[in-house]
Amino acid sequence: MSYPVKDLLSGWDLAPDPDPPAAAFSQAVMFATLVDEVTALPPAPAVQASTTVDGLVPRATSGGAVGLAGQPITKYTAASAAGAALDLTLSAPGYLPLTLAGNLGPELGYPGQFTPLDLGTVTLRRAPVVLSGRVVSRALGPLNGATVSVDGIWLTLADLVNPASPPRLVAIDSPLYAARPVGASVAAQTLTAAPPAETKQLLRPANVGDVVVRLSDATGLTLLPPASILGFEIQDPGLAEYVAITAITPLGVSPAFPADVTLAFPLTRPHPAGRSVIRMVPGAAGAANALARAAAPGDVTLYPGAMAGLGAGLTAVLVSGGGPPDEHHTARIMTAASNPEGYVRLPPVHRLAQLLLRVHHVSQPSDILRSVMPSLGADSLVLDFAFP
């Protein structure tokens, strides 16, 4: 509130403008603090921020503070402020992209009062790294059929003072589509391609983020529970993904004609026009293993609390729970065997500070145990394993 002020020279009473309302000041509208989930420290690389919200400015500092800034009164009325949607997309070298979203609260007393959205502390997930290398014997040379497996893990730097935890982790070949909380589940489930006669082609490019794809035909596809699962480019694990359908829009008089098909999730990989798509037949799901760590879109390593059915021979998994529809992914455990030249390559792994690797070969009297710490920003790590 402002009060009249008497000017001593003129004797006039001056009435200053009223104090501006709280929402008229430039300020944070949404904010959060970023930490690396491995170090629990702010991320060292510079963070880039963007938003789809017009009228607000995305901000990111070197200390991990991020948010949206602006003058609320220039964007929101008393009727539109409460519940207004906000989003902030963040990226930094060595980390998976992250989108933060939320809504303003009731905003009682607006514009005289304004309460920004506080998202608290948010963890950044490190990008996957591929461990590869060569297994040799100083006496025998390159070793064929040597197994390299994960014998233990440390999730954070703080855990390194303790013994390694059991290696309960599953590598999925395509990125996770939806956020899954602790308690969601992962179960072994085979995926078998339908007969080759059902192979279809994409009639136009299917881009990252697309939820509708145009197929050469809809033969064999059904929405009846369970809805059909489409396998895109299944010949190449680096390109393949598997998504259930939710709708079929025919573009002709029969299923033999082209059709637009709606997917349960947006695609995470690009698929050019002309590439193959085929219906996948899921097998019976195995035991459901509850996730011990929450998972987010883009993750390729899942951390169940148990590994029932998730052992040698694993080819695919069913990921369920937490609200979103079920997901289907080809998958493996963190084990690989060397080829005749001794070369070996493990599946990509992330979200941990250190691994304990075990290297075994029938010709050797004892195994090699080696601790490996993936470096931030490195997408691959080449190792040599040498037996006596």
Secondary structure, 3 states (H helix, E strand, C coil): CCCCEECCCCCCEECCCCCCCHHHCCEEEEEEEEEECCCCCCCCCCCEEECCCCCCEEEECCCCEEEEEECHHHHCCHHHHCCCEEEEEEECCCECCEEEEEECCCCCCCCCCCCCEEEEEEEECECCEEEEEEEEECCCEECCCCEEEEEEEECCHHHHHCCCECCCCEEECCCCCCCECCCCEEEECCEEECCHHHCEEECCCECCCCCEEEECCCCCCCCCCCCCEEEECCCCCCCCEEEEEEEEEECCCCCCCCEEEEECCCCCCCECCCCEEEEEEECCCCCCEEECCCECCCCCEECECCCCCCCCCCCEEEEECCCCCCEEEEEEECEEECCCCCEEECCCECCCCEEEEEEECCCCCCCEEEEECCCCCCCEEEEEEEEC
